[in-house]
Amino acid sequence: MKRVGFRRSPGEYNRLVRVKTSITLPEELLARLDRLGPNRSASLERAALSYLARLEREQRDRRDIAIINRHARRLNRGAQETLEYQKLP
């Protein structure tokens, strides 16, 4: 495998190691990528990073909701007690 680096912008060197790979994509997708700019690899990298970040965020949100749901009765009871305490006389 050939490892390559590339510049994100003039004068800026991206020190992350790259691994050259080959994938097969539909022509229409490649045409859309080409309309974004001359660097398909950079476009695909940004898209993959964004997609992975979304999946990780969704996974984290599901985990957080499960934790909240496990403790919902206690949390709701505490909230209700607070509201009752704050009632005006």
GIDAJO-V51364 format. One record per helix or strand of 3 or more residues. SS is the DSSP state (2 for helix, 1 for strand). FROM is the first residue (numbers start at 1). TO is the last residue. If there is no record, write none. Layout:
BEGIN
ss=[SS:SS]
from=[FROM:FROM]
to=[TO:TO]
END
This chain:
BEGIN
ss=[1:2:2:2]
from=[7:27:40:72]
to=[9:36:70:85]
END
